[in-house]
Amino acid sequence: SSGINAEWSLRPGNTEGAVPTQPDPCLLTCTGSTGKTTTDWEGEDGRMYTNVDMSACGFVDTPIVTTSLSGEGNHDYLVGMSSPFFVSNTSFTIILLGKAATSWEAINRPANGDWMQTLALARQRKWSVNWIAIGYTCQ
């Protein structure tokens, strides 16, 4: 299974905010997940990334992509989890740059300072990228 779900959407707009000129059936909402046990985290401790394939959606141009990160712990407050890079009509990349400092942790755990997340932790805690893409499938 590709982990991709596609359905037609009639919501207008694109990354430049312009009203679409393509007919309504050309606009597609496609969703997916990299999967709890199938996400391929690469990189190094403190800076890891995964490439997300959405080629099965059939977009002909760069879609609007929204992401979230799920897992079984330690995935909250990660820098980069909702900022896709290198978005194209077939893929995008999520880059995680460690844990963001929060005011709660500064008050309750001032000596902790453990902001670097590891590849081992990402795999152990089954971090995965969930995504929604809206784009055109015809010109």
Secondary structure, DSSP 8 states (H G I E B T S, - for coil): ---EEEEE------TT-----S-GGGEEEEEEE--TTT---EEETTEEEEEEE-GGG--SS--EEEEEEE-SSS-TTBTTTT--BS--SSEEEEEE--B---HHHHHH-TTT------HHHHHHTT-EEEEEEEEES--
